[in-house]
């Protein structure tokens, strides 16, 4: 068996929750423009560039290796049969070969599961589009990456000039696996370290590293799990003051009448968007100027994310009004919050989330944004104590859990329980910071990066936005049985943005200042 890196419980959960109706990969629809004098083969040039940089992102060559009988989380191991031609494909785009056609195809392709026998990513290159454009649809399993890591991966792979930079080849040689006697010696050293500092649990929690075999046979899995449980117990002991403080803060907020009002506002009303989804997807993208959105946030006294939530609120409100199904109570949004520290480019998930009321029951755009700013502030205050707890609970490991969670996920999917259970949130809205400088790939200028995220049972609509240069690229993805043509909803966003700007009418000086 090959040595590997075991997935965390959070990363592995995206594998266990995946069903044919609910794929758990994320991606993007990127639009490039070729130079007017381009004479090469972009597909081959792009593929060659990725091949030369695979070592920069090792996750691109890692496949899953399951534990026997699924008794523990799987591991990432290097694919010794890796073939780039199984991951980068030349795709065809029918007439009229425009972005609308590409969006429909991306929605169809995003509904297809990735092959778990190979590294969990695929790129599709669409050449021959209008205005010398090239489309790139990419998808990677959420078990391998979150939005923050995806943005970091973008910066690692692409260039900041039309001339591709030279990337140093990987260093020769590999780290040899540990022999049993080495593991035993390291184990004794670790225990000596643990018991030599019994009164400093916090320091021991940070420094204790028990040995692992890194193998996937049952004996090695049991040994590694035992080592992990010991480490977890020590870390938990070292973090007891933090845990107790977080629990105390949570209980204090629950006991506060004002906090109970905030909790009541987070209860989600049922809507047509909160049903069981099919295995088909509808996708569409749209862009607005980043500097003008920042100017709106400054004018309202909020953050850019508040403006994003207000635009999502206005679009959903308008759509549901057209069908006469807008609830009297405000809808809510699940908002992921990154725990990733600046400079951290690890290919894993470091995220938790909050529920925020998005004031869909407020007609006036200005009053709606102000209500969202107030609600998001309360939601952040409510979720803040939980932030410290996430590292303690995000990697809980229990033998036998993988197979049990997969069975429960399949039963939930097949039973249509999301049609009758109250939704945890009505929609998902995510804002991923992206690069401000212009990027290039194989000499082609990157114009847009429209995110393509995940629809789930009970939360059919996902609106994810990524900033790039001076624009916000919105990606709408939805179960096609709920909204067959999400382009209709997507087209409402520029109108909502115009209405919000008109409500505030920010001075030109503010717009210029926000752009600098």
ABEGO torsion letter per residue (X at the ends): XBBBBBBBAAAAAAAAABBAABBABBBBBBBBBBBAABABBAAAAAAAAAAAAAAABAAAABBBBBBBGGABBBBBBBBAABBAAAABBBBBBBOAGBAAAAAAAAAAAAABBBBAABBBBBBBBBBGBBGGBBBBBBBBBAAABBAAAAAAAAAAABBABABBBBBBBBBBEBBBBBBAAAAAAAAAAAAAAAAABAABAAAAAAABBBBBAGBABAAAAAAAAAAAAAAAAAAAAAAAAAAAAAAAAAAAAAABAAAAAAAAAABBBBBAABBBBBABBBBBBBBBBAAAAAAAAAAAGBBAAAAAAAAAAAAAAAAAAAAGABBABBBBBBBBBBABBBGBABBBBBBBBBBBBAGAABABAAAAAAAAAAAAAAAAAAAAAAAAAAAAAAABBBBGAAAAAAAAAAAAAAAGAAAABBBABABBBBBBBBBABBBBBGGBBBABBBBBBBBBBGBABBBBBBBBEBBBBBBBBBBAAABABAAAAAAAAAAAAAAAAAAAGBBAAAAAAAAX
